[in-house]
Amino acid sequence: CKSLVKAFVKCCGYLFLASLAFVYFAKAFAGAYMKSSITQIERRFDIPSSLIGVIDGSFEMGNLLIIAFVSYFGAKLHRPRLIGIGCLIMAVGSFLVALPHFFQGLYKYETSVSHKAAVNSTETILPCLSNHSMTDADDTLDCEKAAGSPMWIYVFLGNMLRGIGETPVMPLGISYLDDFSREENTPFYLACIHTVGILGPMFGFMLGSFLSKIYVDTGFVNLDTITITYKDSRWVGAWWLGFIVTGTVVLLSSIPFFFLPKSLPKQGQEQEEIQSKSTELATKTEQEQFLPEETQEKVKFQEMAKDFIPSLKRLFRNRIYSLIILASLVIVNGFIGLITFKPKYIEQVYGQSATKAIFLIGILNLPAVALGFITGGFLLKRFKLGIVGAARVAISASLGSFCLLAVQIFVQCENAEVAGLSMSYQRVPQVSYNPQTLLSQCNGHCFCSVKHWDPVCAYNGMTYASPCLAGCQTSTGMGKEMVFHNCTCINEAGLAANASAVLGQCPRKDDCDIKFKIYMALSVIGSYISACGGTPGYIVLLRSIQPDLKSLALGMQTLIVRTLGGIPPPIYFGALIDRTCLKWGTKHCGGRGACRLYNANAFRLTYLGMITGLYFLANTVWGYLYYSIVKRQKKIALKNQSKENGQESNAVTNGHANINIADIDDMGTECTI
């Protein structure tokens, strides 16, 4: 029986370890997919970047909503079941995010009437001679059928549920693991869990890249009638399918936790000891077992409540701890803003598709970050670095990543050349456009709708906002193969003998691809160097606080950084990025939709300028932090040396008093007798 019990306990321990590793993978998988779908959600619901920032920050809002309750009550309840319940809530949140797709109807992207060719016709008179009033009537009919409530609320609430469900995984899972594992085994188990967890973001971004190429309503529409490709700014991928996949994975990860015991004995602990302790407890009466424990817990709680405010004062009077919190807060603000809008930045500044941007982040940047964390831990162990050495590695990594980030500002491509929107079109003096209406003499007779974004690329390398605004008279072909001819604006420009245009924006110049490769190389190297300082920075935090305040210090760091570093950045980054928009989309029922075209130079300066500024501020704080650490270490060394000298003097003088007075900065006057 004893051998069976030991085997069962061992199996339960390994089952919990495997289950916790799988949960870490599942939650990272779902979180990374949410980040990769930000652009698709923004386009599908026709919302600005500032609002998509609020949706993205709802995960942290949900997490912070119950973290205090979970941390306090979780340890007293059935921890594995709480983790399982949390996973169920995460799965429900993922399914709720995907729910609007089934209520919202088919996706209708902005397009012009010129795409509606007559059946059995090889050439259609389009778009100048088309009846645009019919289009407006159709839009009015669609608006009457459209849902009146903003469906993005479901995405907001679903993401908040994901944050609520994720809360018990880390604190309760790690504490449960540490309770039953040997001290020498805990670091190895944690390394295994985090190694598996690192794979989650990679798979999440790869899934996002794959699904962004699949049309949002695939299986419900004839794809031959779709006139846009995944490279178009109006394209929306099958974003909802990924949340069903991630929700299913998280749901499966919850199952093992409902079959685990409330607690497990310590590894290596003899079963006889457990049995003897249980026998002693059984001999006591129920009142004897209950009342002393209640009194003891009450005393402990009163003592903890009474000591809470003084402990907070002690904690924040620690200058090094306060500086670490400030540096972490600034860095997290920059990092969250960077990772949230990086796919959009790559798409708008370098002309790459959202699919390619998401794939490259998942396959290049994330492995570099994982390797950087491993390298930082290896340096600490290999050279046995103390707090000063760890701080030196952390600030060196921060400075290195800052320098590479500053260089990225100068790696730029020219703005996309769009007639009437891009300033580069001034090189064509023959045609003048009203920047508010995009109308000119060459398209004034067409009575074009200026609210639609339906770009076409002319053979002169210029993009026009729509075939009508290009003055195109006729078209041939259907779907993505449609070609427009006799475009009066292209003729008047006099830049090409062929006055024709095809669907989609014109590609960037050849040198833009080279600059994009340089940017990605700098980005990957910077990600690696920045991650090298992650582990040393965490060690500086742990070694700069008193042991009795360690739990409180880590809890306050999590609370402050996640509140002020996780929620605001997507909102204010998105609001400032919206200011660089050149052409806003239009909803079917009126009103401003998602941005279709940004000023690439303004986007670059706003996005990288903010991140660089935050990293510069963080490096300034780190510099002062390093100075404070070195200064404290010198004071400690002088104090220890003074004590040693005092002991030696006492030994030599054989009882004669020896008074030594030393004045040290910030120490006051130290008297050793």
C-alpha positions in Angstrom: 0.0 0.0 0.0 2.8 2.4 0.8 4.5 1.8 -2.5 1.2 2.4 -4.3 0.7 5.7 -2.4 4.2 6.8 -3.2 3.6 6.0 -6.9 0.3 7.8 -6.9 1.8 10.9 -5.3 4.7 10.9 -7.8 2.3 10.5 -10.7 0.2 13.4 -9.4 3.3 15.6 -9.1 4.4 14.9 -12.7 0.8 15.3 -13.9 0.6 18.7 -12.3 4.0 19.7 -13.7 2.9 18.7 -17.3 -0.5 20.3 -16.9 1.0 23.6 -15.6 3.5 23.7 -18.5 0.6 23.1 -21.0 -1.4 25.9 -19.3 1.5 28.3 -19.7 1.8 27.4 -23.3 -2.0 27.8 -23.8 -2.3 31.2 -22.2 0.8 32.5 -24.1 -0.6 31.0 -27.3 -3.9 32.8 -26.8 -2.3 36.1 -25.7 0.1 36.2 -28.7 -2.8 35.5 -31.1 -4.8 38.4 -29.7 -1.8 40.7 -30.3 -1.5 39.4 -33.9 -5.2 40.0 -34.6 -5.3 43.6 -33.5 -5.2 44.9 -37.1 -7.8 42.5 -38.3 -10.2 43.4 -35.5 -9.6 47.1 -36.1 -10.6 46.7 -39.8 -13.5 44.3 -39.2 -15.2 46.7 -36.7 -14.1 49.9 -38.4 -12.7 51.4 -35.2 -9.7 53.7 -34.7 -6.4 52.7 -33.2 -7.2 54.5 -29.9 -10.2 52.3 -29.4 -8.4 49.1 -30.3 -5.9 50.1 -27.6 -8.7 50.1 -25.1 -9.8 46.6 -26.2 -6.2 45.4 -26.0 -5.8 46.8 -22.4 -9.0 45.1 -21.2 -7.0 41.9 -20.5 -5.0 43.8 -17.9 -8.1 45.4 -16.5 -9.7 41.9 -15.9 -6.5 40.6 -14.4 -6.1 43.4 -11.9 -9.8 43.2 -11.1 -9.4 40.0 -9.0 -5.7 39.6 -8.4 -5.9 40.7 -4.8 -8.8 38.3 -4.0 -7.1 35.3 -5.8 -3.8 36.0 -4.1 -5.3 36.1 -0.6 -8.1 33.4 -0.8 -6.5 31.2 -3.4 -3.9 29.6 -1.1 -6.6 28.5 1.4 -8.8 26.8 -1.2 -8.3 24.0 -3.7 -5.6 25.5 -5.9 -5.7 23.0 -8.8 -9.4 23.4 -9.2 -9.1 27.2 -9.1 -6.6 27.0 -11.9 -9.0 24.7 -13.8 -11.8 27.2 -13.3 -9.6 30.0 -14.4 -8.8 28.1 -17.6 -12.5 27.6 -18.2 -13.1 31.3 -17.9 -10.3 32.0 -20.3 -11.8 29.6 -22.8 -15.2 31.3 -22.5 -13.6 34.6 -23.0 -11.9 33.4 -26.2 -15.2 32.1 -27.5 -17.0 35.3 -26.6 -14.4 37.3 -28.6 -15.3 35.2 -31.7 -19.0 35.5 -31.2 -19.6 38.8 -33.1 -18.6 37.1 -36.3 -21.7 35.0 -36.3 -24.1 37.9 -35.4 -22.6 40.7 -37.6 -23.3 39.3 -41.0 -21.0 39.2 -44.0 -18.1 41.7 -44.2 -18.7 44.4 -46.7 -15.5 46.3 -47.6 -15.4 49.7 -49.2 -15.7 49.5 -53.0 -17.1 51.4 -55.9 -19.9 50.5 -58.3 -17.3 50.0 -61.0 -16.7 46.4 -59.8 -20.2 45.3 -60.7 -19.8 44.2 -64.3 -22.8 43.0 -66.3 -23.1 39.3 -66.9 -21.8 38.0 -70.3 -20.1 41.3 -70.9 -16.4 41.7 -71.8 -16.4 45.5 -71.4 -18.5 47.7 -69.2 -18.8 51.5 -69.3 -17.3 52.3 -65.8 -17.2 54.2 -63.6 -17.7 57.8 -64.8 -21.0 57.0 -66.6 -22.4 54.8 -63.8 -25.4 55.7 -61.7 -23.9 56.5 -58.2 -27.3 57.2 -56.7 -28.1 53.5 -57.0 -25.1 52.8 -54.8 -26.2 55.3 -52.1 -29.7 53.6 -52.1 -28.1 50.2 -51.6 -26.0 51.6 -48.7 -29.2 53.0 -47.1 -30.9 49.6 -47.4 -27.8 47.9 -45.8 -27.8 50.3 -42.9 -31.4 49.5 -42.1 -30.4 45.8 -41.8 -27.2 46.5 -39.9 -26.9 45.9 -36.1 -27.5 49.0 -34.1 -25.1 48.2 -31.2 -21.3 48.2 -31.5 -20.3 44.6 -31.7 -16.7 45.3 -30.5 -18.1 45.4 -27.0 -18.1 41.5 -27.1 -14.4 41.6 -28.0 -13.8 43.9 -25.1 -15.7 41.8 -22.6 -14.2 38.5 -23.9 -10.7 39.8 -23.6 -11.4 41.0 -20.0 -12.7 37.5 -19.2 -9.4 36.1 -20.5 -7.6 38.4 -18.1 -9.8 37.3 -15.2 -9.3 33.6 -16.0 -5.5 34.0 -16.3 -5.1 35.5 -12.8 -4.9 32.2 -10.7 -2.5 30.4 -13.0 0.8 31.9 -12.0 0.5 32.6 -8.3 -1.4 29.4 -7.3 0.4 27.2 -9.8 3.9 28.2 -8.8 3.1 28.1 -5.0 1.6 24.6 -5.4 4.6 23.4 -7.3 7.0 24.9 -4.7 5.1 23.2 -1.9 5.5 19.7 -3.1 8.9 19.8 -4.9 12.3 19.6 -3.3 14.2 22.9 -3.1 16.9 21.7 -5.5 14.2 20.6 -8.0 12.1 23.7 -8.1 14.4 25.8 -10.4 14.6 22.9 -12.9 10.8 22.5 -12.9 10.3 26.3 -13.4 12.8 26.3 -16.3 10.8 23.5 -17.9 7.5 25.3 -17.5 8.9 28.6 -18.9 10.6 26.9 -21.8 7.3 25.3 -22.9 5.6 28.7 -22.3 8.0 30.4 -24.6 6.7 28.3 -27.5 3.2 29.8 -27.0 3.9 33.2 -28.5 5.7 31.7 -31.5 2.7 29.5 -32.4 0.3 32.3 -31.7 1.9 34.7 -34.1 2.3 31.9 -36.7 -1.4 31.1 -36.4 -2.2 34.8 -36.8 -0.1 35.0 -39.9 -1.8 31.9 -41.5 -5.3 33.0 -40.7 -4.8 36.5 -41.9 -4.4 35.2 -45.4 -7.8 33.4 -45.3 -10.8 35.7 -46.0 -13.0 36.5 -43.1 -16.2 35.0 -44.6 -14.5 32.1 -46.3 -17.1 29.3 -47.0 -20.0 31.8 -47.0 -19.1 33.9 -50.1 -17.8 33.2 -53.6 -14.1 34.2 -53.3 -14.0 34.8 -57.1 -16.1 37.9 -56.5 -13.7 39.4 -53.9 -11.7 42.1 -55.6 -9.1 42.7 -52.8 -6.1 40.6 -51.7 -4.6 40.0 -48.3 -2.1 42.9 -49.1 -4.9 45.4 -49.2 -5.6 47.7 -46.2 -9.3 46.7 -46.4 -8.7 42.9 -46.2 -9.9 41.2 -43.1 -8.6 37.6 -42.4 -10.4 34.8 -40.5 -9.6 36.4 -37.1 -12.5 34.7 -35.4 -11.3 31.2 -36.3 -8.1 31.7 -34.3 -10.0 32.5 -31.1 -12.0 29.3 -31.5 -8.7 27.4 -31.8 -7.1 29.1 -28.9 -10.2 28.8 -26.7 -10.3 25.0 -27.5 -6.6 24.6 -26.5 -7.2 26.5 -23.2 -10.3 24.4 -22.5 -8.4 21.2 -23.0 -5.6 22.4 -20.6 -8.2 22.9 -17.8 -9.2 19.2 -17.6 -6.3 17.6 -15.6 -6.6 20.1 -12.8 -10.0 18.9 -11.7 -8.5 15.4 -10.9 -5.6 16.6 -8.8 -5.6 16.6 -5.0 -5.8 19.8 -2.9 -2.2 19.3 -1.8 0.7 16.9 -2.3 3.3 15.8 0.3 6.8 17.1 -0.1 9.0 15.1 -2.3 11.1 12.7 -0.3 9.0 13.0 2.8 8.3 9.7 4.5 4.8 8.4 4.4 5.1 7.3 8.0 5.6 10.9 9.2 2.5 12.0 7.4 0.5 9.1 8.9 1.8 9.8 12.4 0.9 13.5 12.1 -2.6 12.7 10.9 -3.0 10.3 13.9 -2.1 13.0 16.4 -4.6 15.4 14.9 -7.3 12.7 15.0 -6.9 12.3 18.8 -7.8 15.9 19.4 -11.4 17.0 19.7 -13.0 19.1 17.0 -13.1 22.1 19.3 -9.4 21.7 20.2 -8.5 21.6 16.6 -10.6 24.6 15.6 -10.3 27.2 18.3 -6.5 27.4 18.7 -6.2 27.6 14.9 -8.8 30.3 14.7 -7.2 32.3 17.5 -3.8 31.9 15.9 -5.0 32.9 12.4 -6.9 35.9 13.9 -3.7 37.1 15.7 -1.7 36.6 12.5 -4.2 38.5 10.5 -4.4 41.4 13.0 -0.6 41.6 13.1 -0.4 41.6 9.3 -3.1 44.2 8.9 -1.4 46.4 11.6 2.0 46.0 9.9 0.8 46.6 6.4 1.2 50.4 6.2 4.5 50.5 8.0 5.8 47.8 5.7 4.8 49.8 2.7 6.6 52.8 4.1 9.7 50.7 4.6 9.5 49.3 1.1 9.2 52.6 -0.7 11.8 54.3 1.4 14.2 51.9 -0.2 15.5 54.2 -2.9 16.8 51.3 -5.1 13.5 49.5 -5.0 11.6 52.7 -6.0 14.0 53.4 -8.9 13.6 49.8 -10.1 9.8 50.2 -10.1 10.1 53.5 -12.0 12.5 52.0 -14.6 10.4 48.9 -15.1 7.3 51.1 -15.5 8.8 53.2 -18.2 10.3 50.2 -20.1 7.0 48.3 -20.0 5.2 51.4 -21.4 7.6 51.4 -24.4 7.5 47.6 -24.9 3.7 47.3 -24.8 3.4 50.2 -27.3 6.0 48.6 -29.5 4.6 45.1 -29.7 1.0 46.2 -30.1 1.5 48.4 -33.2 4.6 46.8 -34.7 2.6 44.8 -37.4 0.8 48.0 -38.4 4.1 49.9 -38.5 5.8 47.4 -40.8 2.7 47.4 -43.0 2.4 51.2 -43.4 6.1 52.3 -43.4 7.6 49.5 -45.4 4.7 48.4 -47.5 4.6 44.8 -46.3 1.4 42.9 -45.8 0.1 42.4 -42.3 0.5 38.6 -42.8 4.2 38.9 -43.5 4.7 41.3 -40.6 3.0 39.0 -38.1 4.9 35.9 -39.3 8.3 37.7 -39.1 7.7 38.9 -35.6 6.8 35.3 -34.5 9.6 33.6 -36.3 12.4 36.1 -35.7 11.8 38.5 -32.8 10.3 36.1 -30.2 13.0 33.5 -30.5 15.6 36.3 -30.1 13.9 37.4 -26.9 13.8 33.8 -25.5 17.5 33.4 -26.3 18.3 36.7 -24.7 16.7 35.7 -21.4 18.7 32.5 -21.4 21.9 34.4 -22.1 21.3 36.8 -19.3 20.8 33.9 -16.8 23.9 32.1 -18.1 26.1 35.2 -17.6 24.9 35.6 -14.0 25.7 31.9 -13.3 28.9 31.6 -15.3 30.6 34.7 -13.8 28.8 34.5 -10.4 27.8 38.1 -10.6 26.5 40.0 -7.5 24.1 42.8 -7.4 26.6 45.3 -8.9 27.5 42.9 -11.7 23.9 42.2 -12.4 23.1 45.9 -12.6 26.0 46.4 -14.9 24.7 43.8 -17.3 21.2 45.2 -17.1 22.2 48.8 -17.9 24.5 47.7 -20.6 21.7 45.7 -22.3 19.4 48.7 -21.9 21.9 51.1 -23.5 22.6 48.7 -26.4 19.0 48.2 -27.2 18.4 51.9 -27.0 21.2 52.7 -29.5 19.8 50.1 -32.0 16.3 51.5 -31.5 17.5 55.1 -32.2 19.2 53.9 -35.5 15.9 52.4 -36.7 14.4 55.9 -36.9 16.7 56.7 -39.8 15.8 53.5 -41.8 12.8 54.8 -43.7 11.0 54.4 -47.0 9.3 57.2 -48.9 5.6 57.8 -48.5 3.3 55.8 -50.8 2.5 57.9 -53.8 -1.3 58.5 -53.7 -2.7 61.2 -56.0 -4.1 64.0 -53.9 -2.9 62.6 -50.6 0.9 62.2 -50.9 3.0 65.3 -51.1 5.3 63.5 -53.5 2.6 63.9 -56.2 3.8 67.5 -56.6 6.3 66.1 -59.1 3.3 66.0 -61.5 2.6 69.7 -62.0 0.1 69.0 -64.9 -2.6 67.8 -62.4 -3.7 69.6 -59.3 -6.0 68.1 -56.6 -8.1 69.4 -53.8 -6.6 67.6 -50.8 -10.0 67.7 -49.0 -12.1 66.2 -51.9 -9.4 64.6 -54.1 -11.2 66.1 -57.1 -9.5 67.6 -60.1 -10.4 68.8 -63.6 -9.5 65.3 -64.9 -12.2 63.6 -62.8 -14.7 66.4 -62.2 -17.1 65.2 -64.8 -17.4 61.8 -63.1 -19.3 62.9 -60.0 -17.1 60.5 -57.9 -17.8 59.5 -54.3 -14.9 60.8 -52.3 -15.7 58.7 -49.2 -14.7 55.3 -50.7 -11.2 53.9 -50.6 -10.9 51.6 -53.6 -7.3 52.1 -54.7 -6.0 51.4 -58.2 -2.4 51.4 -59.4 -1.7 53.2 -62.7 1.1 52.2 -65.0 2.9 55.4 -64.1 3.5 54.0 -60.6 0.9 56.3 -59.0 -1.9 55.1 -56.7 -5.4 56.6 -57.1 -8.0 56.5 -54.3 -10.6 54.9 -56.7 -11.0 54.1 -60.4 -13.5 57.0 -60.6 -11.0 59.5 -59.1 -8.5 58.3 -61.7 -11.0 59.2 -64.4 -11.3 55.7 -65.8 -14.0 55.2 -68.4 -14.1 51.5 -69.1 -13.0 48.2 -67.5 -12.4 44.6 -68.6 -12.3 41.4 -66.6 -13.9 40.6 -63.2 -12.8 40.1 -59.6 -9.2 40.6 -58.8 -8.3 40.6 -62.6 -10.3 43.7 -63.4 -8.3 46.3 -65.4 -9.5 49.9 -66.0 -8.8 51.8 -69.2 -9.0 55.3 -70.7 -8.2 57.0 -67.4 -8.2 60.7 -68.0 -6.1 61.7 -64.9 -3.3 59.3 -66.1 -3.5 60.8 -69.6 -3.3 64.4 -68.3 -0.3 63.5 -66.1 1.5 62.5 -69.3 3.8 60.0 -67.5 2.7 56.9 -69.3 1.5 56.0 -72.8 -0.8 53.4 -71.3 -3.6 55.1 -69.4 -4.7 52.0 -67.6 -4.9 50.9 -64.0 -5.2 47.7 -62.0 -6.8 47.0 -58.6 -4.7 47.6 -55.4 -2.0 50.0 -54.3 1.2 50.3 -56.2 4.2 48.5 -54.6 7.0 50.5 -53.0 10.3 51.1 -54.7 12.9 48.4 -54.9 15.2 50.0 -52.3 12.4 49.8 -49.7 12.7 46.0 -49.5 16.4 46.4 -48.7 15.7 49.0 -46.0 13.0 46.7 -44.5 15.6 43.9 -44.2 18.0 46.3 -42.5 15.2 47.3 -40.1 14.3 43.7 -39.2 18.0 42.9 -38.6 18.3 45.8 -36.2 15.0 44.9 -34.6 16.0 41.2 -34.0 19.4 42.2 -32.6 17.9 44.8 -30.4 15.3 42.4 -29.1 18.1 39.9 -28.1 20.2 42.5 -26.4 17.2 44.0 -24.5 16.2 40.5 -23.3 19.7 39.8 -22.0 19.1 42.4 -19.3 15.7 40.9 -18.2 17.0 38.3 -15.8 19.8 40.5 -14.3 17.3 43.2 -13.7 15.0 40.8 -11.9 18.0 39.7 -9.7 18.7 43.3 -8.8 15.1 43.7 -7.6 15.3 40.5 -5.5 18.6 41.3 -3.9 17.8 45.0 -3.0 14.9 44.3 -0.6 14.7 42.8 2.9 13.7 39.2 3.0 10.5 39.9 5.1 9.3 42.4 2.4 10.1 40.3 -0.6 6.5 39.0 -1.2 5.1 42.5 -0.7 7.7 44.0 -3.0 7.0 41.6 -5.8 3.2 42.0 -5.4 3.5 45.8 -5.5 5.7 45.7 -8.5 3.2 43.5 -10.4 0.3 45.8 -9.4 2.0 49.0 -10.3 3.6 47.8 -13.6 0.5 46.0 -14.9 -1.8 48.9 -13.9 0.3 51.8 -15.3 2.4 49.9 -17.8 -0.1 47.5 -19.3 -3.3 49.5 -19.7 -2.4 53.1 -20.8 0.2 52.5 -23.5 -2.1 50.9 -26.2 -4.5 53.7 -25.7 -2.2 56.8 -25.9 0.0 55.1 -28.6 -3.2 54.4 -30.6 -4.5 58.0 -30.2 -1.2 59.6 -31.3 -0.9 57.2 -34.3 -4.5 58.1 -35.4 -3.2 61.7 -35.8 -1.0 60.5 -38.7 -3.8 59.1 -40.8 -4.2 60.5 -44.3 -7.3 58.7 -45.4 -10.0 57.4 -43.1 -12.4 54.6 -44.2 -16.2 55.2 -44.1 -18.7 52.9 -42.5 -21.7 51.7 -44.5 -24.0 53.6 -42.1 -21.9 56.7 -42.1 -19.2 57.9 -39.7 -15.5 57.4 -39.7 -14.2 53.9 -39.9 -10.6 52.5 -39.6 -7.7 54.3 -41.2 -6.8 53.1 -44.7 -3.6 55.1 -45.3 -1.1 56.7 -43.0 1.6 59.3 -43.5 4.5 56.9 -43.3 7.0 59.5 -42.2 4.8 61.0 -39.5 3.9 57.4 -38.3 7.6 56.5 -38.1 8.5 59.6 -36.1 5.5 59.3 -33.8 5.8 55.5 -33.1 9.6 55.2 -32.9 10.0 58.7 -31.4 7.7 57.8 -28.4 9.4 54.4 -27.9 12.9 55.9 -28.1 11.9 58.7 -25.7 10.6 56.2 -23.2 13.7 54.1 -23.5 15.9 57.1 -23.0 14.1 58.0 -19.8 14.4 54.4 -18.7 18.2 54.5 -19.3 18.5 57.7 -17.3 16.7 56.1 -14.4 18.9 53.0 -14.8 22.0 55.2 -14.7 21.0 56.8 -11.5 20.0 53.4 -10.1 23.4 51.9 -10.9 25.1 54.9 -9.2 22.9 54.3 -6.1 23.7 50.6 -6.1 27.5 51.2 -6.3 27.3 53.9 -3.7 25.4 51.6 -1.3 27.9 48.8 -1.9 30.8 51.1 -1.1 29.2 52.2 2.1 28.6 48.5 3.1 32.2 47.7 2.3 33.5 50.6 4.3 31.3 49.7 7.2 32.5 46.1 7.2 36.1 47.2 6.9 35.6 49.6 9.8 34.2 46.8 11.9 37.1 44.5 11.1 39.6 47.2 11.9 37.9 47.8 15.2 38.0 44.1 16.1 41.7 43.9 15.2 42.5 46.9 17.3 40.7 45.5 20.3 42.7 42.3 20.0 46.0 44.1 19.8 45.5 46.6 22.7 44.5 43.8 25.1 41.6 45.6 26.6 42.7 49.2 26.2 40.0 51.3 24.7 40.5 52.4 21.1 38.2 55.0 19.6 38.0 55.4 15.8 35.9 58.1 14.3 35.3 58.0 10.5 33.2 60.5 8.5 31.6 58.9 5.4 29.2 60.6 3.0 25.5 59.9 3.7 26.5 57.7 6.7 26.8 60.3 9.4 29.6 59.9 12.0 30.4 56.3 12.8 32.1 55.6 16.2 33.8 52.3 16.8 34.9 51.6 20.3 
